[in-house]
Amino acid sequence: FDLMVRERVVPNHKTYTTLLNAWAKKDGKGDMDKVDEVYERMKRDYEGGNKSVRPDGRFYSALSQIYISHGDAARAGVIIDKMARDYDNGIKAAVPQAHLYADLISAMARANKPYAAEEYFQNMVRAYEMSGNERCRPNTVCYNALINAWARVGEVKKAENVYAAMTTDYNNGNVSARPNVITLSTVIRAWSNSKHRHAASRAHAMLVDMETTYEDTGRMKPNNIVYSTVMEAHARRGTKESAALAFDLLQKLKSRYAATGNDVDFKPNVWCYTKVMMAYESSRQPQRVLDVFDELRRVYDDTGDKDYYPGCFTYACAISAWSVSSLDDDAVPPPDLRIAKANDVYGRLMTAYAQDGHEEVRPDNIALGALLHTCAVAASDLTSSSTTTTTAAKDTARTKVKTLEIALRALKHANELRLSLNHTAYEHLFRVVSLCMLNDRNRSKVVKMLWTYCTRTGNVGPVVLTYVKDLTSRDEFRALAGGRDVED
């Protein structure tokens, strides 16, 4: 470029655009300071009389794309606004096209700045209304980007309002703004993530609308991602009715998959099964969780299809389902059965990891935490329940011993797997020890061991300190705490 200038060859906007892109791609990272220098140099060149470098739509587009790709959406917005002003001032080649606004709105969405995204969308609407130029008319991509901006921050009502405006715009003749699968999926996801009490029913209703539209027109084909998103909404609802609806969606997805000759869009994969398990877990139906998990395992064992392979998170869900208390719900199984079921699922996870060696089934903090939580809840139930016979008292004592063994074995596995348990897991461990061990020398040894582990990893919270204080004498606590008193 410098040689070109020295040779008195007049650069034009294409020359500057090429130079901008070169600096933007320098060393794979770009040099934005140089990009800014080129832009300022071009403006001085134009102001000095070189009319061939008057910025046009392609130049502004390239510059705004550079800023967006380097995470500077604000600068890109400034460029697009200037582009709109130039267009208003008669530079017709500077029309801000819809795809630029879409990229800018998407960038604002990724930055969780929905109000900025809304502002740029309205700027685009005004630009279209003033110019009548179809190239800057809001289209499906622009509307979807704005819906996503509101959905990402949980503003589901505003996301749905944009969807309603989009539908109205399309019905009024803007054929480029036709809602598509992404549109409905984004609004459904927004409802799924919402804490609104009608979120699940609203998400489900929108899925039904998609199904109806697909059956009538062949458009709006709902895929397994949409189905699993609605299943998750039902899981968040946490009622038996929602769990039943989530299960019905899984059955419908299975039927569609078979009826369409195994259309991959309708494939009920591991995440669909897991979301149904989550729905049954949140509605306190542990046996139903296990039933769905066992079905998933059978499907994988029969087909060998990796899309059905349950990973550690799915196992953790099947374990966590048994961490419910039977004290306030007669339908919940007794502690001994819950401990046995949770430990069995955890054993199956360990076996899968030993046999397959896949990282997907490597036991992690979530699975171990779920098992320890189940142990802690069971220990509390055992301690709180009243025993009226000697036999019942012996059964309770045996279950407490078993609960303690499982919890300490989980700690051993965590060390073998080099996992660093969090403070909540240690709270569960201390809770089990306090409820399942007699005040003797063995308990003191276990407390000291647990204290060593949790202090080594910095996981000593106030609850752990309370347990340690209650499980030790003042002198024992001072010895564990390096000479400090409980009050310190």
N, C-alpha and C positions, 0 to 999 in steps of 0.2 A: 504494500500500500504506500509506504514512504517513497519507494522508487517511482511508483506511479505519479505521485505528486511532484517529485523532483523533475520528472520527464514532462511535467505540465500536461499530463493526461487528466482530464477532469473526471473525478469520481461521481457516480450517481447513487441513488438509493440502494440499488442492488449491490454495489461495491461495499457500502457501509453494512448492509445486512450480512454479507459474507464475512466481513471482518468481525461483526458482533458474534456470529455463530462460532467463529474460530476461537475467540477468547472465552466464550461460554463453555467450550468443550476442552479447554486446555488441560492436559494431564489427566483427563477423565473427571476432573472436579470443577474446572472453570475458574476464571479470574474475574469476579464481578466488579472489582475496581476498574479493570481495563474496559469492561463492558460499559460502565458509566462514562469513562473517558471518551470512548468512541461515540457514544450518544451525544455528549456535550459538544464534541468536535463536529459532529454532523449538524447540530443545531447552529453552531457558529458559521459553518460553511454555507448553510441555507440563508441565514440572516445576512451574510456577506455578499449575497447575490447569486449563488449557485442554485438556480431553480431546479436543476436535475436531481437534487437531493431532497426535494420536498417530500416529507414522510407520506407514505401511502398505506393502504390497508395491510399489505404484505409486510412492510417494515414494522408497523405497530404490532402486528400479529406475532412476528418473530421475537420482538423485544419483550412483549408481555409473556410469551411462552417461556422465554429464558428466565424471567423473574419468577414465574410460577414454579418452574422446574427446580429452581434453587431456593425454594421456600420463602420467597419474598412476595407474597400475594398482595401486600399493601402497595408496593411499587408497581406491580402489574395493574392494580386498580387505578392508580394515578395515570398510567399510560393509556388505559382504555377510556378514562374520562376525558383525557386530552384528545384522544381520537374522536370522541363524540363531539367535542367542541369544534374541532377542525371541520368535521362533517357539517355541523350547523353553520359554519362560516363559509361554506361553499366548496370545500375540498371533498368532492364526491367519492374520490378513491379511498377516503379514510373512514368509510362506513364501518362501525363496530359490529362485527358479525356475531351471530348467536353462539357459535362454538367458542369464541373468546370469553363471552360472559359465562358460558357453561363451565369452562375450565376455571375461571376466577371464582365462581360460586362453589365449585367442588373444592377448591383450595381453601376457601373460608370454612367449608364444612369440616375438612380435615383438621383445621385449626380450632374447631369448636367455637366459631364466631358466626352464629346464625343471623344475628342482626345485621352484620356486615354483608352476609350473603343475601339477605332480604333487600338491603339497600341497593346492591348492584343489580338484583333482579328487577327492582322497580325502575332503576335507571334504564335498563334495557327496554322495559315496557314503554317508558316515556320516549325513548329514542325511536321506537317503532311507531308510536302514535304521531310523533312530529314529522317523521320522514315517510312513513308508509312503505319503507323498504323491507321486503320480505326477508332479506338476509339478516336483519337484526330482530326478527320476530321470535318471541319465546317459543321454543320447541320442546319436545318430549325430554330431551337430555337436560335442558335448563330446568324444567319443572322438577324432574327427578332429583337433580342436584340440590335444589332448594328444599324439597321434601326430606332428603337425607340430612341436610344441615340441621333442620329442626328435630328430626328423629334422633340424631346422635346425642343431643343434649336433653332428651326426654320430653320435649315439648310436643306431645302426640297430638294435642288439639290443633296446634298451628300446622303440623304436618298434614293433618287431615283437611284443614282449611285450604291449604295449597292444592291438595288433590281435588277438592271440590271446585276450586277456581280453574284448575286444569281441565276438568271434565266440561265445565261451562264453556271455556274457550274453544275446546274441540267441537262441542255441539253447536257453537256459533259460527263454525266454518274454518277454524284454524286446524287444517288437517295434519299439520306438522306437530301438533300437541296431543296426539292420541295417547291415552294412558296405555302402558304395556305391563308385562309381568314384573319388571323391575319396580314400576310405580307401586303396584299393589303390594309387592313383597316388602318394600321399604316401609309402607304404612303399617303393614301387619307386624313387622319387626318392632316398629315403634310402640305399637300396642302391647306386644309381648314383653317388652322391657319396662312398660309403664306399671306404676303401682296403683293405678286407677282400679276401683273395685269391679268395674265392668270390662276390664282390659281383655280378659280371656274370651268373653262372649262377643266382644266387638271384633277381635282378631278372627274368631271362628266364623262369624257372619261374613267377613270379607273373603275368607277362603271359600265359603259356599258360593258367594257371588262369582269368584274366579271359576269355580267348577261349572257353574251354570253357563257363564259366558263361553267357556271352552267347549262345553257340550253342544251349545247352540251355534257357535261361529268358528270354532277351531282356534280362536285366539285366547290369550290369558291362560296358557297352560300352566297349572300349578305343579311345581316339581317337589321332590322330596325335601328340599330345603324349606320351602314354604310350609309343608305339612309339619316338619319337625319344629319350626318356629311357633306354630300354633300349639303344638303339643307342649312346648316349653311355657307358653302363656298359661296353659291349664295347670302345669306343674307349679307355677307361681301362685295360682289361685288357691291351691292347697285344700280343696274339698273333694269328697268322694265322687260327687257328680262330675267335677272337672276331670278327675282321674279316669272315670268311665268314658268321658268324651275323648280324652287323649288315646285311650285304648281303641275306641271305635275308629279313630282316624288311622291308627296303625293297621287295623283290619281292612279299612277301605284302600289304603295304599297297597297292601299286599294283593288285594283283589284286582286293582288297576294294573299292577305289575304283571300279574298272571294273564289278565284279559288282553293286554296289549302286546303279548309275546315278549315279555321281559324288557319293556321300554325302560332304559336306564333312568329316565327322569322320575319314574314312579318306583324306583328300587327302594325298599324299606331297609336302609343300611343300619349300621351299628348305632349311629346317632339317633335315629328314629326310635329304636328300641330303648336306648338310654333315656331319652326324654320321657317316654312312657313310664319307665322305672322311676324317674324323678317325680312324676305326677303321683304315682302310688306311694312313694316315700313321703312326700309332703302331706299326703292325706292319711298317714299313719296306717298303711296297709302293707306291712313287711312281707307277708307271704306272697302277696300279689307281685311285689317287686321281684322276689325270688323266682316266681313262676315265669315272668317275662324274661328274666336273665337266663333261666334254664332253656327256654325256647330259643333264645339267641344262640346259646352254646350249641344246641342241637342243629340249628340251621348251619352254623359254621362247620361243625363236625361232619355234617352230611355233604356239604358243597365244597368245603375248602376255600370258599370265596373270601378274600381278605376284607371285602366291604362289610362282612359280618363279624370280623374278628374283634372280640371285646378287649379293649385296652384296660390299663390300670384304673382309669377314672370310672369305667363301667363297673369293674369289680368293687371299687370303693363305694359306689352308689348302692350296690347289693349288700355291702357290709353295713353302711351307715343306716340303712332302713331298719336295722334291729336295735338302734340306739334310742328307741322310744320307751317311755316309762309305762308300766302297767298299773301304777298307783291311781291314776286319774282316768283310766280307760280300760274297762273290763275286757274289751275285745282284743287288747294287746296280749300276746303270749307271755307266759311267766318268765322270770329272769334266766332260769337254767336253760330253757329252750332258746331264748334269744342269744345267749352267749354261745351255745353250741352251733346255732345257725351262722352267726357272724364268723366264728372261728373256722367253720367249714369252708365258707366262701374265701376267707383269707388263705386257708390251706390250699385251695384250688388255684388261687393266684400264685402262690409260691411254686406250686407244681408246674403251672403253665410257664413260669419264668425259667424254672430249672430245665424243662423239656425243650422249650422253643428258643430260649435265649434272646427273645426280642425285647428291645427297649420299651416297647409299648406296654409290656406286662411286668416291667421291673417295679416291684413294690416301692411306693413313694410315701411322702409325708401325709398325703391325703388319705391313702388306704390305711396306713398305720394309725393316723389320727382317728379315723372312723372306728377302727377296732378298739382303740383305747377309750374312746367316748362310750362305746357300747359297754365296755367293762365297767366304766365309772357309773353309768346309769343303772346297770344291773346291781352293782354293789350298793348303791343308794336304796334301790327297791328292796333288796334282801335285808338291809338293816332296818328299814322302816316297816316292813311287814311283820305282823304279829304271828307267832307260832304258838299253837295251843297244845301240841303233843311233842313227846320226846323224839318221835320219828321225824316230824317236820323240822324240829330244831337241828337234828343231825343232817337232814337233807340240805338245810340252809347253810350249815357249816361246810359241808362238802362243796356246795356251789361256790361259796366264797373262796375256798382254797383253789378251785378250778379257775375262777375269775382272776385271782392273783397270779396263778401260773401263766395264764394266757397273756396278761398285761406285761409281766416281766419277760416272757419269751418275745413279745413284740419289741420291747426295748433292746433285747439281744439282737434281733434281726436288724433293727435300725443301725446298730453299731457295725454289724457284719456288712451291711450294705453302704456303710459310711454316710448315712443320712443324719442330718442335724434336725432333731425334733424341735418344734417351736414351743413357746411357753405354755400354750393351751394343752399340748400333749403331755407336758410334765405336770400340769395341773390335774389332768385325768389320772396320771400315774400316782401322784401323791394322794389323790382322793381314794383310789383303790386300796392303797397301803393303809390309809387311816381307817378304812371301814372293814378291811378283810384280814388284818393282822393283829395279833395280841401284842400288848405292850411288853415286849421282852427283848432279849439281846439280838435276836434275828431281825426284828423290826428296826432296831437301831442301825444295824449293818445296811439294811436296804435303804433306809433314809439317807445314810451317809453316801451310799453309792449314787442314788438319784441326785443328791445335792452336788456331788462331784461332776456328774454329767451335765446338769443344767447350768452350773456356774461356768463350766469350761466353754460352753457355747453362748453364754450371755443371755440365757432364757430364764432369768429369775424375775418374775413379776410379783405384784403384791399378794396374789392368791397363793403362789408357791411359798412365799415367806410366811403367810399365815399358817399353812399346813405344817411347815417345818417347825414353827414356834410351838404348835399344838402337839407335835409328835416328839419333841425333845424337851429335856430339862434346860434350865437356864444355862448351866455349865456346858451342856452338850451343844447348845446353840452357839455359845461363845467360841467353842472349839471349831465348829464348822465355819463360823463367820469371821475367823481370823481375829478373835478377841473382842469383836463388837457385840454390844447388847442388842436385844430385840428392838428397843426403842431407837437405836441408831439406824 
